[in-house]
Amino acid sequence: MKLWNKQQEKLFFLNSRSFASTEQLFYRTDDDRYLAYWPKRYKGRKTTLQARNSLIGNYTEKWVCDLFNELIEDESLHIVQQARIPSVGITSKSPADIVIATDDKKILKASDVKLICEVKMSLVWNWEYDSHLDTFREVGDFRTHQGKPSFTRSDSVLKAIGKCIDVRVSNFESNKIPIIVVGNAPLSKGFSKKAEYLKRSGLIQGFWSLNPFPLNHGNTRKSTPNGGFYRFDNTSELKMHLNQLFEKDLNFFSGMQSPKNLGQIIEIANLEDSYENKGLKFLNLLKGS
């Protein structure tokens, strides 16, 4: 299975035709063209597509689920869509898009969860449907149309950040769960610094783009300096990063302490006999302060 590409978007349209109308999938221009996005210089009458967002959302979530299933070789791990983890604030009102867990069920304990993945993917390229020939063709990358796909859409990124922060502050049980946000377009420049801060602070372990070549010509940023954003170029690279998350015993910690209180915590923790015990003692003291 390959990473995201034009063929996946074409398959989305081919599969959706069986239950969605042309008008639900495409905009119709004044000159009777059916397009996935309004072209950059289009000045005619515009309408808004409501149904397509949920359709592409369901499609991309299932696609990520299938991809992870293929890459994860540990038979004790399961991919769960629309999972609920009540102890960390993930309920039926806002379930997790994808969870990798040690138990294969919809309602999970925090201790079952190895990874939470929020999916923020969409159509990247513009597509035209020829109703006479019943064919689809790609007519330009995201630089040529007015749409804001995936990570280039600020409200989509902010929604993902908000959900991840809500998990982190809901309960100490979330402290050991890595969280990633998956997309298929470059992260906008305005959010690159935020992505770096969020990763350094441990709130989110990264914004991952699974689209190696989102542009028809030229290239995009591979990574921000500390990996807050990362573009994967092949499945082997993605598999390696997933395994690294599973292997690390990560612990999120935060707090606001005076230098004196922080010094006291460090001094007490330093009395332990190993680096691991010193770290655990520090985390427990910080948690109780």
VOGU-3710 file (C-alpha; in Angstrom, 3 decimals, decimal comma):
1> mklwnkqqek> 0,000/0,000/0,000  1,370/3,410/-0,987  1,118/6,753/0,776  -1,430/9,363/-0,338  -1,388/10,253/-4,031  -3,623/11,304/-6,912  -4,861/7,766/-7,439  -6,374/7,746/-3,939  -8,344/10,899/-4,726  -9,556/9,451/-8,018
11> lfflnsrsfa> -10,661/6,305/-6,159  -12,596/8,493/-3,729  -14,693/9,876/-6,584  -15,120/6,483/-8,234  -16,266/4,881/-4,982  -18,509/7,787/-3,966  -20,516/7,773/-7,203  -22,510/4,766/-6,005  -24,119/6,756/-3,164  -23,481/10,457/-3,867
21> steqlfyrtd> -24,678/12,647/-6,729  -22,417/14,695/-8,980  -23,730/17,856/-7,293  -22,667/16,514/-3,879  -19,140/15,847/-5,096  -18,425/18,745/-7,463  -19,010/22,455/-7,852  -20,711/23,482/-11,077  -19,229/26,570/-12,715  -21,116/29,114/-14,801
31> ddrylaywpk> -19,760/27,486/-17,964  -21,090/24,055/-16,864  -17,840/22,479/-15,715  -17,885/20,138/-12,727  -14,852/20,867/-10,507  -13,732/19,664/-7,070  -12,586/23,206/-6,179  -13,176/26,686/-7,551  -10,154/27,652/-9,696  -7,972/30,490/-8,391
41> rykgrkttlq> -9,210/33,049/-10,915  -12,849/31,978/-11,000  -15,140/35,024/-10,620  -18,536/33,471/-11,336  -21,408/32,417/-9,097  -20,405/30,123/-6,227  -22,200/27,572/-4,094  -21,095/25,600/-1,029  -20,732/21,826/-0,814  -21,840/20,459/2,544
51> arnslignyt> -21,962/16,680/2,043  -18,475/16,170/0,604  -16,579/17,042/3,797  -18,063/14,115/5,702  -17,587/11,809/2,689  -13,887/12,590/2,303  -13,498/12,508/6,083  -14,865/8,965/6,274  -12,825/7,875/3,271  -9,489/9,233/4,532
61> ekwvcdlfne> -10,037/7,894/8,061  -10,633/4,410/6,653  -7,593/4,804/4,373  -5,314/5,683/7,326  -6,772/2,769/9,276  -5,972/0,338/6,434  -2,463/1,796/6,051  -1,662/1,413/9,758  -3,057/-2,129/9,738  -0,608/-3,012/6,990
71> liedeslhiv> 2,399/-1,409/8,691  1,939/-2,571/12,281  3,258/-6,108/12,661  2,692/-6,498/16,410  -0,282/-8,857/16,669  -1,109/-7,566/20,150  -1,978/-4,135/18,724  -5,333/-3,245/17,164  -6,548/-0,293/15,082  -9,812/1,112/16,422
81> qqaripsvgi> -11,827/3,759/14,560  -14,077/6,214/16,384  -12,813/5,014/19,760  -13,907/6,357/23,130  -11,577/6,746/26,087  -13,836/8,245/28,802  -11,075/8,637/31,411  -9,225/11,167/29,207  -12,300/13,028/27,955  -12,768/11,219/24,642
91> tskspadivi> -16,460/10,378/24,581  -19,166/9,580/22,027  -19,638/13,324/21,437  -16,087/13,630/20,092  -14,485/10,192/19,623  -10,883/9,693/18,547  -10,563/9,195/14,790  -8,081/6,328/15,139  -6,594/4,681/18,215  -3,911/2,013/18,292
101> atddkkilka> -4,585/-0,091/21,364  -3,908/-3,420/23,036  -7,648/-4,164/23,136  -9,951/-4,386/20,112  -13,056/-2,576/21,321  -14,703/0,843/20,941  -14,581/1,856/24,614  -11,029/1,745/25,955  -9,123/2,382/29,145  -6,216/4,842/28,962
111> sdvklicevk> -3,839/1,999/29,838  -4,968/0,153/26,666  -3,989/3,000/24,349  -0,629/3,143/22,573  -1,415/6,044/20,208  -4,185/8,536/19,439  -4,377/9,758/15,857  -6,502/12,665/14,659  -7,032/12,633/10,877  -7,198/15,976/9,058
121> mslvwnweyd> -7,026/14,940/5,410  -8,910/16,167/2,378  -8,761/16,433/-1,398  -5,447/18,096/-2,304  -5,676/18,351/-6,091  -8,425/19,862/-8,214  -10,470/17,427/-10,294  -12,847/17,823/-13,209  -15,685/15,451/-13,988  -16,744/15,075/-17,629
131> shldtfrevg> -20,414/14,098/-17,486  -20,490/13,184/-21,183  -17,530/10,792/-21,063  -18,107/9,853/-17,409  -14,428/10,405/-16,614  -12,369/12,242/-13,980  -9,152/14,105/-14,592  -6,787/16,060/-12,363  -6,566/19,742/-13,344  -4,103/21,275/-10,868
141> dfrthqgkps> -2,503/21,053/-7,422  -3,583/23,175/-4,445  -1,705/26,238/-5,758  -4,196/26,464/-8,636  -7,498/26,406/-6,709  -9,240/28,364/-3,941  -9,599/25,443/-1,540  -7,563/25,037/1,650  -6,772/21,325/1,964  -5,720/19,548/5,138
151> ftrsdsvlka> -3,004/21,384/7,130  -3,284/24,529/4,992  -6,715/25,138/6,565  -6,305/27,028/9,845  -9,655/26,081/11,399  -8,921/22,393/10,811  -5,497/22,656/12,476  -6,881/24,675/15,404  -9,633/22,105/15,950  -7,040/19,314/16,099
161> igkcidvrvs> -4,854/21,291/18,525  -7,832/22,026/20,750  -8,835/18,373/20,923  -5,294/17,243/21,735  -4,926/19,817/24,511  -8,306/18,789/25,925  -7,028/15,202/26,184  -3,801/16,309/27,882  -5,542/18,388/30,575  -8,408/15,975/31,228
171> nfesnkipii> -6,603/13,448/33,418  -3,083/12,367/34,388  -3,853/9,044/32,681  -3,293/10,734/29,306  0,333/11,563/30,178  1,724/8,379/28,653  -0,310/8,439/25,419  1,359/9,845/22,273  -0,902/11,975/20,062  -0,301/12,689/16,385
181> vvgnaplskg> -2,278/14,671/13,815  -2,248/13,169/10,314  -2,772/15,185/7,134  -1,927/15,103/3,435  -0,727/18,647/2,690  2,068/20,910/3,940  1,598/22,719/7,231  1,064/26,434/6,632  3,976/28,692/7,576  1,911/30,387/10,242
191> fskkaeylkr> 1,528/27,112/12,151  5,076/25,799/11,786  6,322/27,539/14,940  3,239/26,360/16,833  3,896/22,780/15,714  7,459/23,026/17,005  6,308/24,372/20,376  3,566/21,765/20,710  6,059/18,952/20,055  8,754/20,368/22,379
201> sgliqgfwsl> 6,183/20,823/25,149  4,904/17,270/24,634  1,301/18,308/23,956  1,372/16,703/20,483  4,033/14,373/19,109  3,796/15,753/15,600  1,814/16,858/12,568  2,484/14,128/10,015  1,797/14,522/6,297  1,344/11,235/4,436
211> npfplnhgnt> 1,525/12,848/0,992  5,079/12,696/-0,449  4,351/14,824/-3,545  1,474/17,288/-3,000  2,671/19,538/-5,820  2,741/18,746/-9,524  6,004/20,677/-9,900  8,523/21,520/-7,217  8,714/20,250/-3,681  7,502/21,119/-0,200
221> rkstpnggfy> 9,066/21,287/3,248  10,222/17,897/4,516  10,291/18,801/8,195  10,428/21,665/10,656  13,736/21,777/12,603  12,569/19,669/15,562  10,034/17,519/13,730  6,856/19,282/14,844  5,826/18,829/11,208  7,110/15,908/9,163
231> rfdntselkm> 6,385/14,802/5,593  6,766/11,085/4,946  8,143/9,973/1,602  7,483/6,232/1,866  5,817/3,640/4,076  9,125/2,380/5,502  9,809/5,814/6,936  6,316/5,974/8,441  6,657/2,480/9,926  9,936/3,457/11,592
241> hlnqlfekdl> 8,412/6,572/13,203  5,399/4,602/14,458  7,648/1,958/16,010  9,702/4,655/17,722  6,564/6,015/19,373  5,581/2,541/20,592  9,057/1,770/21,934  9,585/4,978/23,909  8,261/5,201/27,445  6,989/8,759/27,010
251> nffsgmqspk> 5,647/10,882/29,843  3,988/14,256/29,400  4,550/16,724/32,251  3,703/20,364/32,783  3,310/22,865/35,570  4,028/26,339/36,850  6,390/26,327/39,803  8,606/28,878/41,489  12,347/28,248/41,080  12,504/27,391/44,800
261> nlgqiieian> 9,758/24,736/44,631  11,204/23,298/41,437  14,647/23,124/43,041  13,233/21,245/46,024  11,535/18,733/43,712  14,778/18,201/41,780  16,781/17,776/44,996  14,408/15,126/46,343  14,274/13,288/43,023  18,068/13,284/42,829
271> ledsyenkgl> 18,246/11,083/45,931  16,979/8,109/43,906  19,509/5,493/42,803  19,042/5,467/39,006  18,194/7,835/36,178  14,877/6,076/35,620  13,902/6,277/39,295  15,029/9,903/39,483  12,783/10,692/36,490  9,793/8,825/37,910
281> kflnllkgs> 10,224/10,490/41,283  10,422/13,917/39,644  7,234/13,251/37,639  5,337/12,008/40,692  6,430/14,964/42,807  5,511/17,394/40,046  2,131/15,686/39,628  1,368/16,056/43,339  2,561/19,639/43,698
//
